[in-house]
Amino acid sequence: MRALAIALLFASLAVAADPPAGNLIEQQFKKYDKNGDGKLSADEVKDAPPLLQAFLQGADTDGDGLISLAEVQAHIFKTLAGKVDPKADAAKEPVRQAPRALPPAHHGVGRQAPDVAFTDVTGKSGKLSDFKDQKAVVVAFTSTSCPLSKKYAPSLARLEKAYRDRGVTFVFVNPIETDSAEDIANAVKAHGFMGPYIHDKSGSFAKNIGATVTTDAFVLDPTRTVNYRGAVDDQYGQGYAHDAPRHTYLAAAIDAVLAGKAPQVAATEAPGCALDLEKAKAPATTVTYHAQVSRLVQSHCVECHRKDGVAPFSLETYKDVVAHAGQIKKVVEKGTMPPWFAAPPADGKPSVWVNDRSLPKRDRMDVLAWLAGDRSEGDKADAPRPRTFDPGWKIGRPDLVVRPAEPVKVKAEGVMPYQNVFAETNLDEDKWVQALEVRPSAKQVVHHVLVFVIPPKKPGEGFDLFSPVAQNEAQGYYAIYVPGNSNLIYPDGFGKRLPKGSRVRFQIHYTPNGTATEDRTELGLVFAKEKPKHEVRVAGIVNARLSIPPGADNHKETAWLPVPFDAVIIGLLPHMHVRGKAFRYDVTEPGKKSDILLDVPRYDFNWQLLYNYAEPKRIPRGSMLKATAWFDNSDRNPANPDPKKTVKWGPQTFDEMLLGYVEYYIP
C-alpha cells in the first residue's frame, strides 16, 4: 500500500488532467531534475519526502544510480498494476501452463452477453440476438496468426459439425487487426467453418463480450446468458501439446446447456495469445515507436517475426506491433520472449554468452513503458532503415546439400514422435566443414532438428574418448536447428570432420499446427579450403540410467564426465524432454572448488538452445564436468504424458534424457 500511495502521489495529477497527464509527470520529474540532464541522482532527490525517495530507488531498474523519466513512468505503471517487479514474478512461473478452472462469476458467467452487432467477412450484417431461436450459441475466438488458435481450428470445426444439427450455432471472431483477408478466407475454406466469421479489426466485439485471448470460447443460451467461458479443451497449452485432450471443457459445456443444466466447469483460462483491448489510460511517455520501439523489435524480434519468417506473425510495422500488444506484453513480462533461459549474470556483470537473446533491462523497460503508455508512433523521420533478410542460405552457397530422398508427412493435429530420417552424403573422401545450416522446407511445423553423422564404422569402434556412452546421440550432434538459430559458422582455422562414406541422420521433432503438410529438411555444408588447425567436436555428459519416480515434481539426476586433456569449450546445449524442469553445468578443476558454467533455472523443451561463449572457456586436464537435471513427473506438469509412470531413458518425448552437450576443441 505504501508503494501504491507513493505512485499515486507522483501521478495523481494525471487522473483527470488537462493538459495531458504525461506533461504533469514530466513537470514533477523536472522539479527534482535540478541540473536538467534528464536523470535524477540521489543528491537531487535528497530533499524529497522519504517515501518518495524509497519509491524512486525502486525505479532505478538498470542499476546505474540514475533514474530516467522513462524508468519513473514504467515504475508507476507497474506499481499501479500491482506488478512492481514483473520479471521477479515471472521467474516463479512455470514455462508450461494448462487451462485452470476459474471462479465463474468473476469471469462473466451468469451475465447476459451484450447484443453485439457485426458484419461477417462475406459482408452479411447481424447481431447475437438473431440466434435466439437456437438452443445455444458458441462465440469462438480465433486467429490465423496465433499458433494456438491455428492448432485449435480443426477442433472447432469438428465441434461445429457435431452440434450444428442439434440447434447450436457457432460464431467465429478474429480480433487481430493485421490477420489478412486471404489467410482468413483460406482458413474458412480449409477447415470448413459454416457459421459467421467476423474479422473484429477494432476489437469492439471482443471487448464487449469480455474476451481476453484469441482462443476464448463463450457458450450462450437462448437468452444470451453466458453459461461457459474459457478453453476449448486442454490438448494444447503454453509450451506443450498432447495427442488428444484430457478435458473437453467446451463440448461438456454445450452438452450441459442442451440438457438445461449448468456446466460442471463453467470458466477456465484459455491458452491463446493475449489481447489488449482497453485504450491506454496511462500518461504519455517519451518513448515512441519510430525512435525506440521499432529498433528494439528489429534487434530482438524480426529475425523470426517477419513476413515469411518462422514465427507465426510479423512485427515489422507499427500496426503489427499494436495488433499484438497484449501478447508482447505478456511474454516480455513473463520472460519467455525473446527465447533465452540462462540465468542472468550476477552483480550486473556482462553476459558471457555471445548469442545472449535476452532483453537488456533498459530495452525491457522502454517496451513495457510504451505498451503501458499511449503507444505513440512518433516521428517517421526517426525510423531506422528496415532490416533485410536473404531468403537463401545464410552460410552462402553450400558445397554440398544433404537431403532425404522422400519428404515426411506431417499430420494436422496432436503430437508426433521424433522422426529419424536418413540421407547419404556420397562422399568418396574426408571433408572438413567450416559452415553448416539446417533448413526445413515446412518451417512452420518444425520444432527442432538435431543432425547426427554416422561414420562407416562397426558399432563400438572409434568412439571419441570424451564421450562415456557408445551411442550416436551421446557422442554429439553435428548440426542443430531451432527457430532463429539454424546455422553454425566457424572462424578460419576451425572446422568439423565429415568422414567419407558417412550417412546423416535427421532427428526431427514436428509440431502439427492444424493443417497437414509435408517437410523435407536438408543440411547445407560449406567445406574449408584446407585442413583446419582445430577440430570442433561435440561430446555428451550423459546419465542413461536415470529413473524418475511417479509423481515426483522436482526429481534430481546427475551425470559426470572426466576431462582427460586440456580442452576449450565453445558452447553448451542442455537436452531433456517434456518433463525437464531445470538444468545446470558445473566444472571442478584440479585443486579448486566447483564453478557453475551454465544455469538454466526454467528449462523449456520448445527451445533447444546452444549457449555460445563470447570467450571460449579453457578447461585443464583432470577437470570434472557435471550435469545436473531436475524433472517434473507430477500431474502439475501439463506436458507430462503419464505422471503415474516411472520414467527411464529413451529416444521419444514420452521417455526422458539427461544429456549435456559440450562443443569443444583441443588446443
Helices and strands as residue ranges (DSSP letters): H 2-11, G 12-14, H 21-32, E 39-40, H 50-59, E 67-68, H 69-80, H 86-92, G 104-107, E 117-119, E 125-127, G 128-131, E 136-141, H 147-163, G 164-166, E 168-174, H 181-191, E 197-199, H 204-209, E 217-220, E 226-230, E 236-237, E 240-241, H 249-258, I 289-293, H 294-300, H 318-323, H 325-334, G 346-348, H 361-372, G 380-382, E 400-402, E 408-410, E 419-424, E 431-439, G 443-445, E 446-454, H 472-475, E 479-481, E 487-489, E 494-498, E 503-510, E 517-519, E 522-527, E 534-535, E 537-542, E 547-548, E 555-562, E 567-575, E 580-588, E 594-600, E 611-619, E 624-631, E 647-648, E 659-665
